[in-house]
């Protein structure tokens, strides 16, 4: 099994410690493979981030998207094998990025090689969008490439993002959307004073409590058939007068809201500011949207992907929109239908990240089946 082309490629990529946003040559390996089967390669490098846009053929475009960067290995001594040695034991390949997502990249490349070999004159266009900035701040990566492609009037019709969507077997879950994410940095202002003289101060903590209670109990929406309801989590509260007998004049807090497409950013902001006003709170607030929601209605792409999973792995996929944000939020801006389909996400970002070699092969066959259906 060690000599399977897919295993060789996955091991080669894993052995490069490309901690986000560095690529350290992974994309050169991928570009060379694709170039040798007739792809045109464009490197779009920005600051420390490397990106590739590669394509072959003309017509409707099916894009495979992914990233060569990985998260840090964590405590190396907790790993069974060194995280960048790509060791195989009992048909399991260990290493940082094995699942997220160098294994899936290897599956895509091998699928493309087989597909092109069998269908050198395919009807539609196959392309790859690969970045090294998915795990860090995601500014110079897929977002920048998509902006570049939109400015060149490029089109992507269908996109398979190789993020690890599966939970127990390959393809049991595929993602056809993700919630959006917005974070608020709120400061509440009061008046400092001695605890014994309540008439002379305005306690910033006391002012905030009824507001918080109202906020965390609010039902923004009830979601819809595809999305769970919008949810809020307070992630930080800080207030301190550095004394036991002085009330603090300021409180700062951070909260994050994961929102479905049922509600928009302005409605969220408006609601929060309305209750701040209602409780007569003096405040300043800074909002940061880290991702807008995206959603692909069940259609050509979801049908093709679920059929391919059924054909190769003999199981019925379920569509899901759970989890954090992904680069799908940027790719949706070009108007593509997007589905995330990748390896089993159990060990992602953990020590001893690992993939069954058999799973690499199954995923690659599913990718190839999708190419068969959409490109010829
Ligand atoms: Zn990933």
Boltz pocket constraint, residues with backbone or C-beta under 6 A from the ligand:
constraints:
  - pocket:
      binder: B
      contacts: [[A, 67], [A, 100], [A, 101], [A, 134], [A, 163], [A, 164]]
      max_distance: 6.0
